[in-house]
Amino acid sequence: MDHEQAADSLTELGNTHRLAVFRFLVRAGHEGASVGEIQKELGIPASTLSHHLARMTKVRLIRQEKHSRTTICIPEFQNLERLIDFLMEECCAGDAEGKDAA
């Protein structure tokens, strides 16, 4: 993952509604949840929810699958892990320098 991809994902998660939707989907697990379930649980109007889902789909935080007339939203756990790895990649790298200098 590069800086631009990470920034795009973090931008989308920086919205309170999208963050709530994403956390709900992460709780739902690999099976995801229907748009109706998300709307019912979070109380987000359909048109607003559609907008938020489209933005998260665009940056590949989630994917959507059609099952008959139902749309299921599924978190892209692999991309979430890539984002976390990117953020943690240099974790504590400065600690070794500080300890050696003391």
C-alpha positions as CSV (number, residue, x, y, z in Angstrom):
1,M,0.0,0.0,0.0
2,D,1.3,3.5,-0.8
3,H,0.7,6.8,0.9
4,E,-2.1,7.8,-1.6
5,Q,-4.1,4.5,-1.1
6,A,-3.7,4.8,2.7
7,A,-4.8,8.4,2.7
8,D,-7.8,7.6,0.5
9,S,-8.9,4.8,2.9
10,L,-8.3,7.0,6.0
11,T,-10.3,9.9,4.4
12,E,-13.3,7.6,3.9
13,L,-13.0,6.3,7.4
14,G,-12.7,9.8,8.7
15,N,-16.4,10.4,8.3
16,T,-18.5,9.4,11.4
17,H,-21.2,7.6,9.3
18,R,-18.8,5.7,7.2
19,L,-16.7,4.7,10.2
20,A,-19.9,3.4,12.0
21,V,-20.9,1.4,8.9
22,F,-17.4,-0.1,8.5
23,R,-17.3,-1.1,12.2
24,F,-20.7,-2.6,11.9
25,L,-19.6,-4.6,8.8
26,V,-16.4,-5.7,10.6
27,R,-18.5,-7.0,13.5
28,A,-20.7,-8.8,10.9
29,G,-17.6,-10.7,9.7
30,H,-16.9,-12.3,6.4
31,E,-20.6,-12.8,5.6
32,G,-21.2,-9.1,5.7
33,A,-24.6,-7.6,6.1
34,S,-27.4,-6.4,3.8
35,V,-27.9,-2.7,3.1
36,G,-31.3,-3.0,4.9
37,E,-29.6,-4.4,8.0
38,I,-27.1,-1.6,8.0
39,Q,-29.8,1.0,7.5
40,K,-31.9,-0.5,10.3
41,E,-29.1,-0.8,12.8
42,L,-27.5,2.6,12.2
43,G,-30.6,4.6,11.2
44,I,-29.0,6.2,8.1
45,P,-31.4,7.2,5.4
46,A,-31.2,5.0,2.3
47,S,-29.9,7.7,-0.1
48,T,-27.2,8.8,2.4
49,L,-26.2,5.2,3.1
50,S,-25.9,4.5,-0.6
51,H,-23.5,7.4,-1.0
52,H,-21.4,6.3,1.9
53,L,-21.3,2.7,0.6
54,A,-20.3,3.8,-2.8
55,R,-17.4,5.8,-1.4
56,M,-16.1,2.9,0.7
57,T,-16.5,0.6,-2.3
58,K,-14.4,2.9,-4.5
59,V,-11.4,2.8,-2.1
60,R,-11.9,-1.0,-1.6
61,L,-12.8,-0.9,2.1
62,I,-15.9,-3.0,1.2
63,R,-17.3,-4.9,-1.7
64,Q,-20.9,-5.4,-2.6
65,E,-22.5,-8.6,-3.9
66,K,-26.1,-9.0,-5.2
67,H,-28.0,-11.9,-3.9
68,S,-31.3,-11.9,-5.7
69,R,-32.8,-8.4,-4.8
70,T,-30.6,-8.0,-1.8
71,T,-27.2,-6.2,-1.8
72,I,-24.7,-7.6,0.7
73,C,-21.8,-5.4,1.9
74,I,-18.7,-7.3,2.9
75,P,-15.6,-5.7,4.5
76,E,-12.4,-6.2,2.5
77,F,-10.4,-7.6,5.4
78,Q,-7.3,-8.0,3.2
79,N,-7.2,-4.3,2.4
80,L,-7.9,-3.4,6.1
81,E,-4.9,-5.6,7.0
82,R,-2.8,-3.8,4.4
83,L,-3.8,-0.5,5.8
84,I,-3.0,-1.5,9.4
85,D,0.4,-3.0,8.2
86,F,1.1,0.3,6.4
87,L,0.4,2.3,9.5
88,M,2.4,0.0,11.7
89,E,5.3,-0.6,9.3
90,E,7.7,1.7,11.0
91,C,6.3,1.3,14.5
92,C,8.9,1.9,17.2
93,A,11.7,2.2,14.6
94,G,13.0,5.3,16.5
95,D,13.1,3.4,19.8
96,A,16.4,1.6,18.9
97,E,18.1,4.9,18.1
98,G,17.0,6.4,21.4
99,K,18.1,3.4,23.5
100,D,21.6,3.3,21.8
101,A,22.2,7.0,22.5
102,A,21.5,6.7,26.2
